[in-house]
Amino acid sequence: MPAGRYPAAAAGTRRPRPGPVRHRGRVPRAGTAVRTGHRAAGGPAAGAARGDRPAAGAPACLPAARRPRPRPLPDQDGRAAGRTLRYPQAIAAVEAALPQRAHVFVDAGNAGASAVHLLPAPRHGRFVVAVGMGGMGYTFGAGIGAALATGRRTYVLAGDGSFFMHGMEVHTAVEYGAPVTFVVFNNNAHAMCAVREEFLQGGVRRDDLFGRTDLAAGVAAAFPSLDVTRADDAAQLREALLRSNDDAGGPAFVALDCDPAEIPPFLPFQSFTTTDRTARTDHEESSDERVHVG
């Protein structure tokens, strides 16, 4: 691509407020459709269809046959190499360690569905759930913000899919010493999507099952000063959480492996199985504080 032919902007900079939009060349009449598209880097300005002439100055789309397509990888086996921890046992370990004045931020997905149904809210803290505009991974930034604003131990409960979206906010927690504990339930999948596909759409799509990742090893290598634990069972999970509970102790990261085929206690999914009844439907809420749904 010739240097200086196309404008470039640096991230974090502002550009001047644009003036009136002017169409280069002949101005089309009101109501006339103008075909627009994009120009691939270094590619020719081909029309969207044969004989279709784009308006003057307007970039054009590449024909569909020339658009690059991602190549599928070989089938991935994302099953954990060791033992997996079921959601009820994992949430019970979190409950046993959770301080009653802590804040809890619950992310989307199977881990979030399990926490919402099985984890009592702390009596003197906040329990925040995102079901509206809060997307996957929101808990990492939100939990760090709450920890820094209040100085209280804050728990972030999220899955690996959420971690892959915004999990590197862990860096902020490390830099500022935020009292936040990240608990990441790793099933190497967008497992809630996979469950829906398996039972409602005729089979799981390959792009919702990931290759296996060792999140604890990766985070420990990236942040040598961070307290990182890979919990292989409920006892190790509880011990790691108890060790992190000091408000002045800074951040901690705990990863555990889960089974992507486990169906969480999510009401629409309960009709899919008659054997997996792990939800404590008769559990009585123990919190006299507020549960925030955003």
Secondary structure in CASP SS format (residue, H / E / C, confidence):
PFRMAT SS
TARGET T0000
AUTHOR 0000-0000-0000
METHOD secondary structure of the structure
MODEL  1
M C 1.00
P C 1.00
A C 1.00
G C 1.00
R C 1.00
Y C 1.00
P C 1.00
A C 1.00
A C 1.00
A C 1.00
A C 1.00
G C 1.00
T C 1.00
R C 1.00
R C 1.00
P C 1.00
R C 1.00
P C 1.00
G C 1.00
P C 1.00
V C 1.00
R C 1.00
H C 1.00
R C 1.00
G C 1.00
R C 1.00
V C 1.00
P C 1.00
R C 1.00
A C 1.00
G C 1.00
T C 1.00
A C 1.00
V C 1.00
R C 1.00
T C 1.00
G C 1.00
H C 1.00
R C 1.00
A C 1.00
A C 1.00
G C 1.00
G C 1.00
P C 1.00
A C 1.00
A C 1.00
G C 1.00
A C 1.00
A C 1.00
R C 1.00
G C 1.00
D C 1.00
R C 1.00
P C 1.00
A C 1.00
A C 1.00
G C 1.00
A C 1.00
P C 1.00
A C 1.00
C C 1.00
L C 1.00
P C 1.00
A H 1.00
A H 1.00
R H 1.00
R C 1.00
P C 1.00
R C 1.00
P C 1.00
R C 1.00
P C 1.00
L C 1.00
P C 1.00
D C 1.00
Q C 1.00
D C 1.00
G C 1.00
R C 1.00
A C 1.00
A C 1.00
G C 1.00
R C 1.00
T C 1.00
L C 1.00
R C 1.00
Y H 1.00
P H 1.00
Q H 1.00
A H 1.00
I H 1.00
A H 1.00
A H 1.00
V H 1.00
E H 1.00
A H 1.00
A H 1.00
L C 1.00
P C 1.00
Q C 1.00
R C 1.00
A C 1.00
H E 1.00
V E 1.00
F E 1.00
V E 1.00
D C 1.00
A C 1.00
G C 1.00
N H 1.00
A H 1.00
G H 1.00
A H 1.00
S H 1.00
A H 1.00
V H 1.00
H H 1.00
L H 1.00
L C 1.00
P C 1.00
A C 1.00
P C 1.00
R C 1.00
H C 1.00
G C 1.00
R C 1.00
F E 1.00
V E 1.00
V E 1.00
A C 1.00
V C 1.00
G C 1.00
M C 1.00
G C 1.00
G C 1.00
M C 1.00
G C 1.00
Y H 1.00
T H 1.00
F H 1.00
G H 1.00
A H 1.00
G H 1.00
I H 1.00
G H 1.00
A H 1.00
A H 1.00
L H 1.00
A H 1.00
T H 1.00
G C 1.00
R C 1.00
R C 1.00
T E 1.00
Y E 1.00
V E 1.00
L E 1.00
A E 1.00
G E 1.00
D H 1.00
G H 1.00
S H 1.00
F H 1.00
F H 1.00
M H 1.00
H H 1.00
G H 1.00
M H 1.00
E H 1.00
V H 1.00
H H 1.00
T H 1.00
A H 1.00
V H 1.00
E H 1.00
Y H 1.00
G C 1.00
A C 1.00
P C 1.00
V E 1.00
T E 1.00
F E 1.00
V E 1.00
V E 1.00
F E 1.00
N E 1.00
N C 1.00
N C 1.00
A E 1.00
H C 1.00
A H 1.00
M H 1.00
C H 1.00
A H 1.00
V H 1.00
R H 1.00
E H 1.00
E H 1.00
F H 1.00
L H 1.00
Q C 1.00
G C 1.00
G C 1.00
V C 1.00
R C 1.00
R H 1.00
D H 1.00
D H 1.00
L E 1.00
F C 1.00
G C 1.00
R C 1.00
T C 1.00
D C 1.00
L H 1.00
A H 1.00
A H 1.00
G H 1.00
V H 1.00
A H 1.00
A H 1.00
A H 1.00
F C 1.00
P C 1.00
S C 1.00
L C 1.00
D E 1.00
V E 1.00
T E 1.00
R E 1.00
A E 1.00
D C 1.00
D C 1.00
A H 1.00
A H 1.00
Q H 1.00
L H 1.00
R H 1.00
E H 1.00
A H 1.00
L H 1.00
L H 1.00
R H 1.00
S H 1.00
N C 1.00
D C 1.00
D C 1.00
A C 1.00
G C 1.00
G C 1.00
P C 1.00
A E 1.00
F E 1.00
V E 1.00
A E 1.00
L E 1.00
D E 1.00
C C 1.00
D C 1.00
P C 1.00
A C 1.00
E C 1.00
I C 1.00
P C 1.00
P C 1.00
F C 1.00
L H 1.00
P H 1.00
F H 1.00
Q H 1.00
S C 1.00
F C 1.00
T C 1.00
T C 1.00
T C 1.00
D C 1.00
R C 1.00
T C 1.00
A C 1.00
R C 1.00
T C 1.00
D C 1.00
H C 1.00
E C 1.00
E C 1.00
S C 1.00
S C 1.00
D C 1.00
E C 1.00
R C 1.00
V E 1.00
H E 1.00
V E 1.00
G C 1.00
END
